[in-house]
Amino acid sequence: MVYMDAIYGFELYNEDLVEVHAYEMSDRQFRYKCCCKQGFHSHGNGGDPCSNRLEFRTTHCPHNPGQELCIVIDGKTIRKLKSN
């Protein structure tokens, strides 16, 4: 939760919540590297491919079913948009 504490100035404590970084954003989805080290997982971006934010989701990973995630979307997230 270092990112949330440093940037947003609040403490969110949930021992089940894992913070991950969004690697890539397309017009419809974002991808993040899965903690199971089996590759990337994707989630829909809610129609907003441009803004930096935190997204809270549950993983699709069969190795960590139901794992709660805080996905950081920021300036390091690669935008692969059709408009670019």
C-alpha positions as CSV (number, residue, x, y, z in Angstrom):
1,M,0.0,0.0,0.0
2,V,3.0,2.3,-0.3
3,Y,1.7,4.0,-3.4
4,M,-1.7,4.7,-1.9
5,D,-0.1,6.1,1.3
6,A,2.4,8.3,-0.5
7,I,0.2,9.7,-3.2
8,Y,-3.2,9.8,-1.7
9,G,-2.2,10.4,1.9
10,F,-4.4,7.8,3.5
11,E,-4.0,4.4,5.0
12,L,-6.0,1.6,3.6
13,Y,-5.4,-1.5,5.6
14,N,-6.7,-4.8,4.3
15,E,-4.3,-7.7,4.7
16,D,-6.0,-9.5,1.7
17,L,-5.5,-6.6,-0.7
18,V,-2.5,-6.8,-3.1
19,E,-1.2,-3.7,-4.9
20,V,-0.2,-4.3,-8.5
21,H,0.7,-1.9,-11.3
22,A,-1.1,-1.8,-14.6
23,Y,1.4,-2.5,-17.3
24,E,-0.6,-1.6,-20.3
25,M,-3.9,0.1,-21.2
26,S,-5.8,-0.3,-24.5
27,D,-9.0,1.4,-25.5
28,R,-11.0,-1.2,-23.7
29,Q,-8.8,-3.0,-21.2
30,F,-5.8,-2.8,-18.9
31,R,-3.3,-5.6,-18.2
32,Y,-1.2,-6.3,-15.2
33,K,1.4,-8.9,-14.4
34,C,-0.1,-11.6,-12.3
35,C,1.5,-12.5,-9.0
36,C,1.3,-16.2,-9.9
37,K,4.1,-15.4,-12.5
38,Q,2.0,-17.1,-15.2
39,G,1.7,-14.0,-17.4
40,F,-0.7,-11.1,-17.6
41,H,-4.4,-10.8,-16.6
42,S,-6.8,-8.2,-18.1
43,H,-9.8,-6.3,-16.8
44,G,-12.1,-3.8,-18.6
45,N,-11.1,-0.2,-18.2
46,G,-14.7,1.2,-17.7
47,G,-14.4,3.3,-20.8
48,D,-11.6,5.5,-19.4
49,P,-8.3,4.7,-21.0
50,C,-6.7,8.0,-20.2
51,S,-6.9,8.9,-16.5
52,N,-4.5,7.8,-13.8
53,R,-6.3,6.2,-10.9
54,L,-6.6,3.2,-8.6
55,E,-8.9,0.4,-9.6
56,F,-10.1,-2.2,-7.1
57,R,-10.8,-5.6,-8.6
58,T,-10.8,-9.3,-7.9
59,T,-8.3,-11.5,-9.8
60,H,-9.3,-14.0,-12.5
61,C,-6.3,-16.1,-11.7
62,P,-7.1,-19.8,-11.0
63,H,-4.0,-19.9,-8.7
64,N,-5.3,-17.1,-6.4
65,P,-9.1,-17.3,-6.7
66,G,-10.8,-14.3,-5.1
67,Q,-7.6,-12.3,-4.5
68,E,-8.5,-8.7,-4.0
69,L,-6.3,-6.2,-6.0
70,C,-5.6,-2.5,-5.9
71,I,-4.4,-1.8,-9.5
72,V,-2.3,1.3,-9.9
73,I,-2.8,3.1,-13.2
74,D,-0.3,5.9,-13.6
75,G,2.2,7.6,-15.9
76,K,4.2,4.4,-16.1
77,T,1.2,2.5,-17.6
78,I,1.8,2.1,-21.3
79,R,-1.2,3.5,-23.3
80,K,-1.8,1.6,-26.6
81,L,-4.7,3.5,-27.8
82,K,-6.1,3.5,-31.4
83,S,-6.2,7.3,-31.2
84,N,-2.5,7.5,-30.7
